Amino acid sequence: MTEWPSVHRLENGRYQLPFSILDLVPVTAGSHAKEALNRSLDLARHAEAWGFHRYWFAEHHNSAGIASSATAVVIGHIAAGTSSIRVGSGGIMLPNHAPLIIAEQFGTLESLFPGRVDLGLGRAPGTDQPTARALRRGLTSSGQDFPALVEELRSYLDGTSGGVQAYPGRGLAIPIWLLGSSGFSAELAGRLGLPFAFASHFSPEYLLPALELYRSSFQPSSVLEKPHAMVAINVFAADTDREAEKLATSQRMSFLRLIRGGGGPLEPPVESMDHLWQSEHERVVVEGQQRFSAIGSPATIRARLREMQELTQADEWIASGMIYDHAARLHSYELLAEVLKEGI
């Protein structure tokens, strides 16, 4: 059975948390995908040195500001440039793909980088409806067949699929996570005895009910003896609270464009968002999406993380932070690593 990291209580009463990074490979205004991918590799190398546990990528499509659409390819790029940090998907949107293809892709990654690959699965398209149609050559899948797709994928990896086998992939112990922003995958992960990750970095309103549903529906399996939940949050750390709040405006502007039906590269931060709101509704929606965030100086980050840990009792955390300036992005994660080393 896989050994899973866990939260520890230090002698000084602080928590020591397993923490990872979710990288959307942001393409900043005036740059290109190659630069974004190179920046991600640089951050992953630093993250490995700073002691982060996992480095994950999410599948998104038809977005000019995100360069992680070919998720398995990006994982291979980062794994080849690092040596020990776990790499994986947070996640692969399984209804976009034939399960056999994913089994082969991740079987190849696990063969190249043994013991380092995670396979997180989601049931949303990761894009708009026209793009989902282009990906799937139709929209026959509404996400309701996700449990069947998961079981088919697992059968290729454990070798019980019958006449069609995944080579490479068959017999490889690749940890499978279910990801979600609602109760559907929470209940399924619990019923299957799989680890569960909740996307509170963009959908915080259902976090606590989903964690309760996952834990209450959990059935021990060959993978896990007890529930194992990871919570995704936004982290923007800087030397001062004011500087961190400014860094967070780049991501807020991206959210704002999304709710207006647009997209584009990640823009430089601004001193204030006040002049950008067209209505109070926009402000409430965007700020609501960042409700489960840690934004501020190291002292503020520590207090916020402790508050969220006591609220959720998460087993692991994963941080996302769409920061425009690469040096500021590195500094944010370095400050986070220092906070985590000392405990929260």
C-alpha positions as CSV (number, residue, x, y, z in Angstrom):
1,M,0.0,0.0,0.0
2,T,1.3,3.5,-0.9
3,E,2.7,5.6,2.0
4,W,0.9,8.9,2.1
5,P,2.2,12.1,3.6
6,S,0.4,13.5,6.6
7,V,0.0,16.5,8.8
8,H,2.2,16.5,11.9
9,R,1.8,18.5,15.2
10,L,5.1,19.9,16.3
11,E,6.2,20.3,19.9
12,N,5.5,24.0,19.8
13,G,1.9,23.4,18.8
14,R,2.3,24.3,15.2
15,Y,1.2,22.1,12.3
16,Q,3.7,20.9,9.7
17,L,1.8,20.4,6.4
18,P,2.6,18.4,3.2
19,F,2.4,21.1,0.5
20,S,2.5,21.0,-3.2
21,I,2.2,23.3,-6.2
22,L,-0.5,23.4,-8.9
23,D,1.0,25.2,-12.0
24,L,-1.3,26.4,-14.7
25,V,1.7,27.5,-16.8
26,P,0.5,31.1,-17.2
27,V,1.4,32.8,-20.4
28,T,2.0,36.5,-19.4
29,A,1.2,39.5,-21.6
30,G,3.9,40.0,-24.2
31,S,5.4,36.4,-23.8
32,H,4.8,33.1,-25.4
33,A,4.2,29.5,-24.5
34,K,7.9,28.5,-24.7
35,E,8.7,31.2,-22.1
36,A,5.9,30.0,-19.9
37,L,7.1,26.4,-20.0
38,N,10.6,27.4,-19.2
39,R,9.5,29.5,-16.3
40,S,7.5,26.5,-15.0
41,L,10.6,24.3,-15.2
42,D,12.6,26.9,-13.3
43,L,9.9,27.1,-10.6
44,A,9.7,23.3,-10.4
45,R,13.5,23.0,-9.8
46,H,13.2,25.6,-7.0
47,A,10.1,23.8,-5.6
48,E,12.1,20.6,-5.4
49,A,14.9,22.3,-3.5
50,W,12.5,24.0,-1.2
51,G,10.8,20.7,-0.2
52,F,7.4,20.9,-1.9
53,H,6.0,17.4,-2.3
54,R,4.2,17.4,-5.7
55,Y,4.2,19.6,-8.8
56,W,0.9,19.2,-10.7
57,F,-0.5,20.6,-14.0
58,A,-4.1,21.1,-15.0
59,E,-5.7,20.4,-18.4
60,H,-7.2,23.5,-20.0
61,H,-8.0,24.2,-23.6
62,N,-8.7,27.2,-25.9
63,S,-7.1,29.6,-23.3
64,A,-4.4,32.0,-24.5
65,G,-3.2,32.5,-21.0
66,I,-2.5,28.8,-20.1
67,A,0.1,26.6,-21.7
68,S,-0.7,23.3,-20.0
69,S,-3.2,21.9,-22.6
70,A,-1.0,18.9,-23.5
71,T,-0.8,18.0,-19.9
72,A,1.1,14.7,-20.2
73,V,3.7,16.3,-22.4
74,V,4.2,19.1,-19.9
75,I,4.6,16.6,-17.1
76,G,7.3,14.8,-19.0
77,H,9.1,18.1,-19.6
78,I,9.1,19.0,-15.9
79,A,10.0,15.4,-14.7
80,A,13.0,15.3,-17.1
81,G,14.3,18.6,-15.6
82,T,13.9,17.6,-12.0
83,S,15.0,14.5,-10.0
84,S,12.8,13.8,-7.0
85,I,9.7,15.9,-6.7
86,R,6.5,14.0,-7.6
87,V,4.9,15.2,-10.9
88,G,1.4,14.8,-12.1
89,S,-2.0,16.0,-13.3
90,G,-4.4,18.1,-11.3
91,G,-5.9,17.0,-13.5
92,I,-6.5,15.1,-16.7
93,M,-10.1,15.8,-17.8
94,L,-10.9,12.1,-18.5
95,P,-14.1,12.6,-20.6
96,N,-11.9,14.3,-23.2
97,H,-9.9,11.2,-23.7
98,A,-10.1,7.5,-24.4
99,P,-9.0,5.8,-21.0
100,L,-6.6,3.6,-22.9
101,I,-4.7,6.6,-24.2
102,I,-4.4,8.0,-20.7
103,A,-3.2,4.6,-19.4
104,E,-0.5,4.5,-22.1
105,Q,0.6,8.1,-21.6
106,F,0.9,7.8,-17.8
107,G,2.3,4.3,-18.1
108,T,5.0,5.8,-20.3
109,L,5.6,8.6,-17.8
110,E,5.8,6.2,-14.9
111,S,8.2,4.0,-16.9
112,L,10.5,7.0,-17.6
113,F,10.2,8.4,-14.0
114,P,9.4,5.5,-11.7
115,G,7.8,6.3,-8.4
116,R,7.2,10.0,-9.2
117,V,4.0,10.2,-11.2
118,D,0.5,11.0,-10.0
119,L,-2.7,10.8,-12.1
120,G,-5.4,13.2,-11.0
121,L,-8.7,12.9,-12.9
122,G,-11.5,15.3,-13.4
123,R,-14.8,15.0,-15.1
124,A,-15.3,18.6,-16.4
125,P,-14.2,19.5,-20.0
126,G,-11.7,22.1,-18.8
127,T,-13.0,24.5,-21.5
128,D,-16.1,25.8,-23.3
129,Q,-18.7,23.7,-25.1
130,P,-17.5,24.3,-28.7
131,T,-13.9,23.4,-27.7
132,A,-15.2,20.3,-25.8
133,R,-17.0,19.3,-29.0
134,A,-13.8,19.7,-31.0
135,L,-11.9,17.6,-28.4
136,R,-14.4,14.8,-28.2
137,R,-15.7,14.9,-31.8
138,G,-19.2,15.4,-30.2
139,L,-20.8,15.8,-26.8
140,T,-22.1,12.3,-26.1
141,S,-20.4,12.4,-22.7
142,S,-22.0,14.7,-20.1
143,G,-19.8,13.7,-17.3
144,Q,-22.3,11.1,-15.9
145,D,-20.2,8.3,-17.4
146,F,-17.1,9.4,-15.4
147,P,-17.3,6.5,-13.0
148,A,-17.3,4.0,-15.9
149,L,-14.4,5.8,-17.5
150,V,-12.4,5.7,-14.2
151,E,-13.1,2.0,-13.9
152,E,-12.0,1.4,-17.4
153,L,-8.8,3.3,-16.9
154,R,-8.0,1.5,-13.7
155,S,-8.6,-1.9,-15.4
156,Y,-5.9,-1.0,-18.0
157,L,-3.4,-0.2,-15.2
158,D,-4.1,-3.2,-13.0
159,G,-4.2,-5.6,-16.0
160,T,-7.9,-6.7,-15.6
161,S,-9.1,-5.1,-18.9
162,G,-9.3,-8.4,-20.8
163,G,-8.0,-8.6,-24.4
164,V,-6.9,-5.0,-24.7
165,Q,-4.0,-4.1,-22.6
166,A,-2.0,-0.9,-22.0
167,Y,1.6,-1.1,-22.9
168,P,3.3,0.6,-21.1
169,G,0.9,1.0,-18.2
170,R,-0.2,-2.5,-17.3
171,G,0.8,-3.5,-13.7
172,L,2.3,-0.1,-12.8
173,A,1.3,1.4,-9.4
174,I,0.4,4.9,-10.5
175,P,-1.6,6.7,-7.8
176,I,-5.0,7.8,-9.1
177,W,-6.7,10.8,-7.5
178,L,-10.2,12.1,-8.1
179,L,-10.6,15.8,-8.4
180,G,-13.7,17.9,-8.0
181,S,-15.4,21.1,-7.2
182,S,-18.7,19.6,-6.1
183,G,-20.0,16.5,-4.4
184,F,-20.0,14.1,-7.4
185,S,-16.3,13.2,-7.4
186,A,-16.2,13.5,-3.6
187,E,-18.7,10.7,-3.2
188,L,-17.1,8.6,-5.9
189,A,-13.6,8.9,-4.5
190,G,-14.9,7.9,-1.1
191,R,-16.8,4.9,-2.4
192,L,-13.8,3.7,-4.4
193,G,-11.3,4.3,-1.6
194,L,-9.3,6.8,-3.6
195,P,-7.6,10.1,-2.5
196,F,-9.6,13.2,-3.2
197,A,-8.6,16.7,-4.1
198,F,-11.0,19.7,-4.0
199,A,-10.6,22.8,-6.2
200,S,-11.3,25.5,-3.7
201,H,-8.8,27.8,-5.4
202,F,-11.6,28.6,-7.8
203,S,-14.8,27.0,-6.3
204,P,-14.6,27.5,-2.5
205,E,-18.3,27.4,-1.7
206,Y,-18.7,23.6,-1.6
207,L,-15.4,22.7,0.0
208,L,-16.6,21.8,3.5
209,P,-19.7,19.8,2.3
210,A,-17.5,17.9,-0.2
211,L,-14.9,17.0,2.4
212,E,-17.7,15.7,4.7
213,L,-19.3,13.7,1.9
214,Y,-15.9,12.2,0.9
215,R,-15.1,11.2,4.5
216,S,-18.6,9.9,5.3
217,S,-18.8,7.8,2.1
218,F,-15.2,6.5,2.3
219,Q,-14.7,2.7,2.1
220,P,-11.2,1.3,2.7
221,S,-9.5,-0.1,-0.3
222,S,-6.2,-1.6,-1.4
223,V,-5.1,2.0,-2.1
224,L,-6.1,3.7,1.2
225,E,-7.1,2.5,4.6
226,K,-8.6,5.9,5.6
227,P,-9.6,9.1,3.7
228,H,-6.9,11.3,2.3
229,A,-8.0,14.7,1.2
230,M,-6.0,17.5,-0.5
231,V,-7.3,21.1,-0.6
232,A,-6.2,23.5,-3.4
233,I,-5.9,27.1,-2.5
234,N,-4.5,30.3,-3.9
235,V,-1.3,31.6,-2.3
236,F,0.2,35.0,-2.9
237,A,3.1,35.7,-0.5
238,A,5.3,38.8,-0.4
239,D,7.3,40.8,2.1
240,T,4.2,42.9,3.0
241,D,0.5,42.4,2.9
242,R,0.0,45.3,0.5
243,E,2.5,43.9,-2.0
244,A,0.9,40.4,-1.8
245,E,-2.6,42.0,-2.4
246,K,-1.2,43.7,-5.5
247,L,0.2,40.4,-6.8
248,A,-3.2,38.8,-6.5
249,T,-4.8,41.4,-8.8
250,S,-3.4,39.6,-11.9
251,Q,-5.4,36.5,-11.1
252,R,-8.4,38.6,-10.2
253,M,-8.3,40.3,-13.6
254,S,-8.2,36.8,-15.3
255,F,-11.3,35.7,-13.3
256,L,-13.0,39.0,-14.2
257,R,-12.4,38.4,-17.9
258,L,-13.7,34.8,-17.6
259,I,-17.0,35.9,-16.1
260,R,-17.4,38.4,-18.9
261,G,-16.9,35.6,-21.4
262,G,-13.3,36.5,-22.4
263,G,-9.7,35.3,-21.8
264,G,-6.2,36.2,-22.7
265,P,-2.7,36.2,-21.2
266,L,-2.0,37.1,-17.6
267,E,-1.8,40.9,-17.2
268,P,0.6,42.9,-14.9
269,P,-0.8,43.6,-11.4
270,V,-2.5,46.9,-10.6
271,E,-2.6,48.9,-7.4
272,S,-6.4,48.6,-7.1
273,M,-9.3,46.8,-8.8
274,D,-11.8,49.5,-8.0
275,H,-11.7,51.1,-11.4
276,L,-12.2,47.8,-13.2
277,W,-15.5,46.6,-11.7
278,Q,-18.5,47.3,-13.9
279,S,-20.9,46.2,-11.1
280,E,-20.9,45.2,-7.5
281,H,-21.9,41.7,-8.6
282,E,-18.6,41.3,-10.5
283,R,-16.6,42.3,-7.4
284,V,-18.5,39.9,-5.2
285,V,-18.2,37.0,-7.7
286,V,-14.4,37.5,-8.3
287,E,-13.5,38.0,-4.6
288,G,-15.7,35.1,-3.7
289,Q,-13.7,32.8,-6.0
290,Q,-10.6,33.7,-4.0
291,R,-12.2,33.2,-0.6
292,F,-10.0,30.2,0.2
293,S,-6.7,32.1,-0.4
294,A,-3.7,33.0,1.7
295,I,-2.6,36.5,0.7
296,G,0.0,38.5,2.6
297,S,3.3,38.6,4.4
298,P,4.7,35.4,6.0
299,A,3.0,36.2,9.3
300,T,-0.4,36.7,7.5
301,I,0.2,33.5,5.4
302,R,0.9,31.5,8.5
303,A,-2.2,32.7,10.4
304,R,-4.4,32.1,7.3
305,L,-3.0,28.6,6.7
306,R,-3.6,27.6,10.3
307,E,-7.1,28.9,10.2
308,M,-7.9,26.8,7.1
309,Q,-6.2,23.7,8.4
310,E,-8.2,23.8,11.6
311,L,-11.4,24.4,9.5
312,T,-10.8,21.6,7.0
313,Q,-8.5,19.1,8.7
314,A,-6.9,18.5,5.2
315,D,-4.3,15.8,4.8
316,E,-2.4,17.8,2.1
317,W,-2.5,21.2,0.5
318,I,-1.7,22.4,-3.0
319,A,-1.1,26.0,-3.9
320,S,-1.8,27.9,-7.0
321,G,-0.8,31.4,-7.7
322,M,-1.1,33.2,-11.0
323,I,1.7,35.8,-10.5
324,Y,2.8,37.9,-13.5
325,D,6.4,38.6,-12.6
326,H,8.5,35.4,-12.5
327,A,10.9,36.7,-9.8
328,A,7.9,37.6,-7.6
329,R,6.4,34.2,-8.3
330,L,9.5,32.5,-7.1
331,H,9.7,34.7,-4.1
332,S,6.1,33.9,-3.2
333,Y,6.7,30.2,-3.1
334,E,10.0,30.6,-1.3
335,L,8.3,32.6,1.4
336,L,5.6,29.9,1.6
337,A,8.3,27.2,1.9
338,E,9.9,29.1,4.8
339,V,6.6,29.4,6.6
340,L,5.9,25.6,6.1
341,K,9.4,24.7,7.4
342,E,8.8,26.5,10.6
343,G,5.2,25.2,10.9
344,I,1.9,27.1,11.0
